Amino acid sequence: SPLDIMNRAKDKRLSKEGRIWTAMRAANKFTVEDMLMTFAGFEDEFPEKSIRHYCTTLEKAGYLKDSRRGRVSAQSVRYHLVRDTGPLPPTIKRLPVVVDPNEGRVVYVQGEEVTWATS
């Protein structure tokens, strides 16, 4: 039913990945440190390792791009959201894939070792 669909979409937006995705969409360009500041006070729910893993996986899947220039090794990775497909978060599955419910796409991330997944 439409109500069930709306409730499932709301649950996805309020998930850990959904809240990080919303912050990424709002910022457009950000570092992992920016995300940590966004979730300051919620470190148990949003540990750095989880945020970093979500970012690197989305980068490999083509959603984020490293926008640093010059001496990149001396700086934190500065991500640019290059594929904002909508409000529902791309979801990392136990198989190394990113699922984007906005486009109905599944992107396989070759060589990725999944250490954190929500479903």
N, C-alpha and C positions, 0 to 999 in steps of 0.2 A: 504494500500500500504506500501511497505518497508519504504518510506519516512515518512509516518504518524507514523509508529511504532518507527522509530528513533527519531522523534520529541517528541513523548509521553515519551520515555525513557529519553531523555534529560531534559524534564520538570520535571520528577520525581527526577532526580539527582540534579537539581537546586532548588528543593523545600526545605523548612526548614528541614524536616526530611532527605532529600537527602544529604544536606550539613552536618548535624550532623553525619549521617551514614558514609559519606566519611571520616570525621575526625576520627571517631571511627575505621574505617578500617585502616587508616594510622597509628594511635597510637597503636592499638592492646590492650594495657593496659593503663588505664587512670582513672582519677577522674572527677567528675562534675566540680571541680575547673579548671582542665586542659582544659575541653571543654570551660569553660567561658573565659579562657585566649586565646584560639584559636579564639573565636569570640569577643574579646575585641574591643570595638568601635561600635559593633552592638548589644548592650544590648537590644534595643527596639525590634529588630527582633528575638533575641535569649535570652529571659529572663531565669534566672536560673530555675524557676519553670517548664518551658517547657522542658528544657534539662533534669532536674531531673526526670520528669514524663516519658519522652521517655526512659531514662535509666532503670528506675524501671520496666516499662512495658516490655521492651526487656529482662530484667533479668527474670521476671516471665514467659516469653515465651520461655526461654532457649537459648537466643542468647548471653547474657552476664552472667558472673559468678563473684561473689565477691571473689577477690583473696587476701583479707587481712588474716593475720595470727596473732595468739596471742590475745592481748587485742583489739578486734575489735571496742569496743564502744569508744575508745579514738582516733580513726582515721577516716578520711573520707573514704567512700566506694571506694575501688579501683577495678574497673571493668576490666575484661579480656574478650575480644571478642572471644567466643568459637565456634560461628557459623557464619562464614563469608560466606554468600551464594552468594555473587556477588555484582556488583555495584549498583543495584537498591535497594532503601531503603525499609526495612520492614515498612509497613504503619499501623498506629494505626487508627482503624475505630471507629465510634461512638458506635457501639456494641463493647464490650470489646474483640476485636480480633486483632491479628497482621497478616497482609497480606504480604507474601513474594513472589514478582513476579518472583524471580529467580528460585524458586522451584515449583511455582504454588500452594503454601500451605496457608491455613488459620488456625491460631492457636488461639483457644479461651482462654482468660485469665480470669479464674474464680475469681469472687469477686472483679474485678477491676472496679473502678469508673472512667470513662473517663471525664477529665476536659479539655483536649486539643486534638483536632483531626483535620486533614487536609482535610478529605473528607468523 
